[in-house]
Amino acid sequence: MITSNKFVKIFMYPQQFPCGPQSSCCGPIGQTEEEIQLVENAIKKEFNCQIKIINAMDSDEMKNHLQVGRLLGSFGPMALPIITLGDEVVSMGNPLPEEAVSAIKGKLSQD
């Protein structure tokens, strides 16, 4: 069970195409709404908790999340989505919904 002082946040970039949608030099960065929705729904179903989706491109929002900002500085957008429980990172990268649930369960079992 996730307590009220430990809630889940999903940090993400809305999917974009830096070189244009048809460019062959690089692919898209960020996540689609559908990808984030699948992860969010799986977490909600398993833990019946509130989840906050945070656009990591929003500098005002990121001022409150220095640890996540440092990870983005080190790993770039490939670190996203970053999932936190309370203030602790439990997952980085693009997990399948069941992997996100498993990462949270693993953290909860340590507490």
Stockholm file with secondary structure:
# STOCKHOLM 1.0

chainA/1-111         MITSNKFVKIFMYPQQFPCGPQSSCCGPIGQTEEEIQLVENAIKKEFNCQIKIINAMDSDEMKNHLQVGRLLGSFGPMALPIITLGDEVVSMGNPLPEEAVSAIKGKLSQD
#=GR chainA/1-111 SS CCCTTSCEEEEECBCBCTTCTTCSSCCCBSBCHHHHHHHHHHHHHHHCCCEEEEETTCHHHHTTCHHHHHHHHHHGGGGCSEEEETTEEEECSCCCHHHHHHHHHHHHHHC
#=GC SS_cons         CCCTTSCEEEEECBCBCTTCTTCSSCCCBSBCHHHHHHHHHHHHHHHCCCEEEEETTCHHHHTTCHHHHHHHHHHGGGGCSEEEETTEEEECSCCCHHHHHHHHHHHHHHC
//
